[in-house]
């Protein structure tokens, strides 16, 4: 074999070996992070349940002086639990490529009520009012309740943090002849260049509040929420007009049972 083909063959084998080692290392890293996320979930869940029981008075009366702090602890442990869930989903989506959804008929109004139950105090502390409409009439969605709970939490947290004035309006809607069901969140926020609005739903794009140097999104922000909605066969959109009026829409397939009724 002449030197040139031999060199090319050796280069090809070397590249293949390097590629194999790279993917092996990435798989080992993903497995390790999956293990860490799984181990984190157990103490976080136990802490979350303990704080919830304190807030609900199952361990005895709670003084008015202490209750606000327990409520704050509950919010933060719920947020930590959501972060762990986001991390696990990210690993399955980006590394393992095996994100599995437990699809069922999911009534959206009770799910949203559960989401808001842990967020009303944070809305109140930020001075953001909440207005709900058209939710009880919505048909159930075909979805994974746990994932949708985190999607709604990410959307509402984004609206609360970026709202600059007025209330946050949450409403339900139907689309495509009733085959799709959706949630619409409206709020007034800062003006945002169109090119940044289009990036806000990207997975690894860090969204900042222009009035603060602190990262304004929570968890993986709208990026992972958008991925989860797409995994459901749905669609998420974000729009901001020149005056800062902002709207986030989450559109999902209607439950098969409801669609066939």
JOLIN-V560959 format. One record per pair of residues at least 24 apart in sequence whose ideal C-beta (glycine too) atoms are under 8 Angstrom apart, sorted by the first residue. I is the first residue (numbers start at 1). J is the second residue. Records with the same first field share a line. If there is no record, write none. Layout:
BEGIN
I = J + J
END
This chain:
BEGIN
26 = 95
27 = 95
29 = 95
30 = 91 + 95 + 96
33 = 87 + 91 + 95
34 = 88 + 91 + 92 + 96
37 = 84 + 87 + 88 + 91
38 = 88
40 = 84
41 = 81 + 84 + 85 + 88
44 = 77 + 80 + 81 + 84
45 = 81
47 = 77 + 80
48 = 74 + 77 + 78 + 80 + 81
51 = 77
68 = 121
71 = 121
72 = 121
74 = 118
75 = 118 + 119 + 121 + 122
78 = 118
79 = 218 + 219
82 = 150 + 153 + 219
83 = 218 + 219
85 = 146 + 150
86 = 150 + 219 + 220 + 224
89 = 147 + 224 + 227 + 228
90 = 203 + 220 + 224
93 = 224 + 227 + 231
94 = 203
99 = 231
101 = 143 + 144 + 147 + 231 + 232
102 = 144 + 145 + 146
103 = 142 + 143 + 144 + 232
104 = 142 + 143 + 144 + 145
105 = 140 + 141 + 142 + 255 + 256 + 257 + 258
106 = 140 + 141 + 142 + 143 + 144 + 145 + 148 + 255
107 = 138 + 140
108 = 135 + 138 + 140 + 141 + 148 + 172 + 181 + 183
109 = 135 + 136 + 138 + 172
111 = 145 + 148 + 149 + 152
112 = 152 + 170 + 183
114 = 149
115 = 149 + 152 + 153 + 156
116 = 156
118 = 153
119 = 153 + 156 + 157 + 160
122 = 160
123 = 160 + 168
126 = 160 + 161 + 163
128 = 159 + 160 + 163 + 167 + 168 + 187
129 = 166 + 167 + 168
130 = 167 + 168 + 170
131 = 167 + 168 + 169 + 170
132 = 170 + 171
133 = 169 + 170 + 171 + 172
134 = 171 + 172 + 173
135 = 170 + 171 + 172
137 = 172
138 = 172 + 174 + 181
139 = 174 + 178 + 181 + 254 + 255 + 258 + 259
140 = 181 + 254 + 255 + 257 + 258
141 = 181 + 232 + 252 + 253 + 254 + 255
142 = 232 + 233 + 252 + 253 + 254 + 255 + 256
143 = 232 + 234 + 252 + 253
144 = 228 + 232
147 = 228 + 231 + 232
148 = 228 + 232 + 252
150 = 219 + 225 + 228
151 = 225 + 228 + 229 + 250
152 = 183 + 250
154 = 218 + 219 + 220 + 221 + 222 + 224 + 225
155 = 183 + 185 + 222 + 225 + 248 + 250
156 = 185
157 = 217 + 218
158 = 207 + 217 + 218 + 221 + 222 + 248
159 = 185 + 187 + 246 + 248
161 = 209 + 216 + 217 + 218
162 = 187 + 189 + 190 + 209 + 216 + 246
163 = 187 + 188 + 189
164 = 188 + 189 + 190 + 211 + 244
173 = 249
175 = 251
178 = 254 + 259
179 = 253 + 254 + 259
180 = 234 + 251 + 252 + 253 + 254
181 = 251 + 252 + 253 + 254
182 = 249 + 250 + 251 + 252
183 = 249 + 250
184 = 247 + 248 + 249
185 = 247 + 248 + 249
186 = 245 + 246 + 247
187 = 246
188 = 243 + 244 + 245 + 246
189 = 240 + 244 + 246
190 = 244
191 = 240 + 242 + 243 + 244
192 = 240 + 244 + 246
197 = 238 + 239 + 240
200 = 238
201 = 226 + 236 + 237 + 238
203 = 227
222 = 248
225 = 250
END
